[in-house]
Amino acid sequence: MYIVLSGAKKNIGDYLITERCKRLLKKHRPEHELIQLPHWKTLDNKIDTVNESSGIIIMGGPGFQKYFYPNIYKLMPDINDIKVPIIPMGLGWKGFPGDHITLKKYKFSNKSLKILKKINKNTKYISCRDYLTKKALIQNGLTNILMTGCPVWYDINSIGKEMERPEKVKKIIYTPAQRPIYRQQSIDIMALLKKIFPANDLYCSFHRGISSSDEFTPKTENENNLILKKEAEKLGFRTIDTSHDLNKLKLYDKCDLHVGYRVHGHIFFLSKRKPSILIHEDGRGKGVSDALNVKGIDAFERTIYNQIAEKISVPKLSGGINKIFSEIIPNTNILELLEDYLTEEIENGFLRFSGVGKVIDSHYTIMKKFLKSLPD
């Protein structure tokens, strides 16, 4: 028996991670029952069951964050109450804005690093989802890292298949940015897609829902989504709420191309051997583009102030996350870069994507190695 910790609350990407992880475990470790629990709650009420299991598997997502424990993963107030191994499966980093400067300075809190070192000591491998994550872990003193890729890379029915390179693009999924700083950029990209594909079926998909403000959706995000929805519909896009229910992604199977910011929209398409162009909202996107050798486009650029400050080691001003975003601006060249990218791929039959399936299949060998290493 394995305890599998899921982050599926609302974002369809988290549901997709959970589903793909469980399919991999059932295929390669079928002898184990899977008991699914939410990772944002403590294990107090289930600790006896936990300690009867063979281990806790943390299923995917951008969990390798500064406050890995106890903010992202609650686990137990006293971690020593857990007597079985804790094993990350395909977790990634989430640096902001997500470039080499962010990676170089990526650090965990003392509590988090202590737990991560305990995890490192008590399990054979830590599975991570990209090479930038692997570097972040190694520079924080962790070892035994396997770069297995994100579990969502592996659609079991698509392993071994060639990429589908559409002769004609008819249906397109667009996923807008989550962060309000990229609102106008998101709208401008929709206008560009409408210009390039005027007669196509265009869908604007919201992975975290559209109009519901709840415990998982800040008011500012809700307001941003409503504005994006309105602008999308003005441009002739059909807007869809793809939160909560994996059945909603059946539409994606009927589409030829994904363009947008949502990492798991991007990975879903590639896993199904369909082309996708990802815009990097943060380190999650940068990591997957680097790992799969597929060109992506940065949504951001560093301000001149920030570039100078980095070179001469000027201390940063206070202000937390707001300060981080004041040091970047939306990429001023993104429309030109994206139009060139799309034009080239349409003309060349999406040749740039022809090797993606082989990259995924090669890493599947590493994922199987990780699954085989799990405790009996």
N, C-alpha and C positions, 0 to 999 in steps of 0.2 A: 504494500500500500504506500502510495505517495500522497503527501499533502501538496496541492498545487495552488499557489497564490496568484489570483487574477486581479488585474486593474480595471476590469470591465465595469464601468459606471454608466457612461453615456456615449463617449467617443467610439465610433464604430471601429476605429483602428485597434482599440483595446479588446473589443470583442473578437476581432479577426486574429489578433495575437493569441488569445486564449484558445480559439478554435484550432488554429494551426499547431500550437504547442501540444494540445491534447491528442490531436491526430497522430503527430509524430511519436508521442509516448505510447499510444495504443498500438501503433504499428511495430515499434521496435522494443518496447518493454510491455508486451500484452499481459504478462503475468501479474502486473500490479494494478490494483484498483486505484482510481484517482478521486481524491476527496478535495473538491474545490472550495476555497475560502477567499474572502476579499482581503487584499493586502493592506488596505487603509484602516483595518480594524485589528485590535490586539487578538492574540490567540488564547486569552485567558480561559474562555469557556470551552475550549477544545484542546487544552494542553495535554490531557491524558491520551486523547486520540493521536495528537501530534507525536508524542513520545513513543507510541506504539508503531508508528510508521517507519519506513525505511529512510525517509528524509523529506525535507521541505524543498520544493522546486519553485523558484520565483520565475514566473512566466513572462519574459520579454518586457518591452517598454523602455522608456528613457530613465531607468531607475538609478543609474550610477550618477547621482547628483550629490551636491555638497552635503545635503542633509539626508543622505540615504537612510539613516536610522537616527531618530525614530520618526522623522517627518513623512518620508515616502513609505517606508515599511515599518509598521508599528511593532510587529513581532510580539515580544514580551517586555514589560517594564524591566525585568531582570532577565537578561539574555541567557543567563546560566540555567534558567528553568527549562530551556530547550535542550534536550539531550541528543538530538539527532542532527545530522548534517543539514546545512542550509545551502542550496545550490542554485546560483543564478543561471538561467537558460536564455541566452540571446539578449541580454540587457545592453543598453547603449548609454552614451553620455548625452548631455543636453546643455552644451555650452552656449552662452550668448556673447557676441552675435554668432560665433561659431567658426572663426578663422584660426590661423596658426597662432595668433597672439593669445586668443582665448585658451587654446589647448595648452600652450606653454605654461600658463598660470593656473591650470585647473587643479584645484585642491579639494579634499574632503574635510569636513569638520572632524574634530578629534574623536567624537563618539562614533561617527560613521567609519572612520579609518580603523578604529579599534575592532569594530564588528567585521569589517571587510577582511582584516588580517586573520580574524578568528575563522571566518568562512574559508579563506585561502588555506589555512592550516588543516581544516577538517574535511576538505573535499578534494578529489583528485584534480578536477578542472573547474575553472570559472569560464563559463561560455559567454562571449560577448558578440555584439552584432556587427562591428566594423573595426577597421584597423586604427582609426582615430581613437575609438574607445579603448582598444588594447594599449595604445601608447599612453593614454591618460592613466590607466590602471598601473602600468609598469612604472611610470614616473612617480607614482605614489607608493611604490615599494611592494606591489603585489606581483605574484608569480603564477605559474601554472595556468596561463591564460590561453584559451582556445578561441580563435576567431571562427565561429561557426556560421556567422551571418544571422540575420533576423529570422526567427522561425517562419515568418510570413513569406520569406523567399520560396518556401517549399510547399507548393501545391502538388500533392502526391501524384495526381493524375497528369501533371504536366512535366514531370521529371523525364529527361531524355528527349523531349520534343524540341523542334526548331522554333525560332521566333516567327510569329505571324507578322508579315510586313505587308500592310494593306496596299493594294494597288490604287484604291481610292478611299479617302477618309470621308465617311458619311455621318457618323455619330461621334461626338466629342464630349467627354466629361471634363469639366473645369472645377478645381477646388480652390476657393479663395483663401487668403491668409487669415490666420486667427487673430493676429495682433493689429490693433487699430492703426499703428504707425504705418502699416502697409495698405490701408484702406484705399487711398487714391490709386496706388500702384495696382491693386487688385482690380479696380474698376477700369483702369487704362488697359490692362491686359485683356479684359473681356472685350473691350472695344476693338482691340487688335485682332482677337480671334474672330470677331464678327466681320471684320474687314477681309481677313484671309479666307474665311469659310462662310460667305454670306448666305449660301443656300443649304447649309448643313443643319442637322439636329444638334443643338447646343444645350448642354445641361450644366447648371451650376449646383454643385453638390456640397452640402454642409455636413461634415462628419460629426460635428458636435451639436447638431440641431440648429434651428433657426430662431424661433421666437419664444422659447421657454427659458425663463430665468429661474434657476433653482440652486440647490446647494452645490452643484457642480459647475454652474455657469455664472460668472460675475455679471453684474448689471451692465458694465461697460462693454463686455463681449456680446451680450444680448443686443444692445443698442447698435453695435457695429454690424452684427449679422442682419438686422432689419434694414439698415441702410444699404448693405451689399445686395440683399434680396431685391429691394426696390430698383436699384440701378441695373441689376442683372435682367430683370423683367422688362425694363425700358429698352434694353438692347436686344430683346428677343430670346433670351435664355429661359429655359424651363427650370425653375428652382425646385430642388428636392431636399428633404430632410432625411439624411441617411444614418441618423443616430440610432442606437439601441438594438437594431434588428438586422442581422446578417442577410436575411432574405432580401433586404433592400438593395444589396449589391448585385442581385441578378441582372439589374439594368446594365451594370458594368460589363457583363459578359457579352452584351449585344453591341457594345461600343468599340470603336476602332483605335481611339487615342485618348490618353489622359494628359492634361496640362494643368499644373497648379502646384500648390504649396504643401498639400497634405502628404506626408511621407508614406503613409500606409495605403493611400490611393495609388501612389506611384508604385510601391512594391507589389500591390495586388495585381496591377496590370502586367508588370514585368514577370511576376510569378506565373501568370497565365499566358506568358510569351506574347504579350501585346506591348507596343511602344508607349512610352510615357516620358514627358519632359518635366523635371522637377525644378522648382524654384526654392532655393535654400532660405528658409525663414530663420534657421539657427543651425547648431551643430548636428542635429539629427539628420538634416538633409545633406549636409556636407559629408557626413560619415558614410551614408549609403551610396552617394555618387562615387566617392573615392573607392569604396569596397567593390562595387559592381563595374567599375571602369566605364560609367556612363556619364556623359557631360551633363552637368546641371548649371544653373545660373544663380548667383547670389542675389538675394533680394535687397541686400544692404551694401553700403560702402562706409569705410571709416572716414570721419571728418578730418579736416586738415589739423585741427587742434589735437585730435587724438593721435594722429600719426606722428606729430612733432613730440607730443608728450611721451609716447612710447620710446622714441629714439633718444631723448635726453633724460629719461627717467623722472619726469615731473610727477610728484605725488598726485593721485586722483582726488578730486573733491568728494565730499560725502554726498549721499543721496540715494544709495541703494540701487535698486533696479532701474529707477527713473534716470539715474545718472548714466547707467550703462547705455540706455537708449538715446541719451543726449549726445553720446559719443559716436553714434552712427546716424546715417540718413538713408532713405530708400535709394537704391541704385539708380542713378540718373541716366544710365545707358541701357536699362533693362529692355525697353521696347525694341530698340535696334538689335540687341543681342538675340532676343527671342524671335523676332521676325526673320533674322538671318538663319537661325537654327531651324525654324519650321520650313522655311523655303528650301533650304538645302536638303532636308530629309524628305520632303515631298518630291523633289526633283530626283533624288537618288534612291527612292524606294525604301527609305528608313534603313539604309545599309549600316549606319552607325550602331544599330541595335542587334545586328546579326549574331554577334558573339555572346550576348548577355546570357542566353540559356546555358551555354557551356560553362560560364563562370559560376552560375548557380549550381549546376550539376556537379562541378568540381568541389565546391564547398559542401555539398550534401555529404560527401565522404567524411568531412570533418565533423559535421553535425552527427552523423551515425557513430563516429568514434566517441563523441561526447555522450551520446545516449547509452552506448555500450558500457561506459565507465560509471554509470549511475549505480548507487549501492543496491545490492540484492534485497 
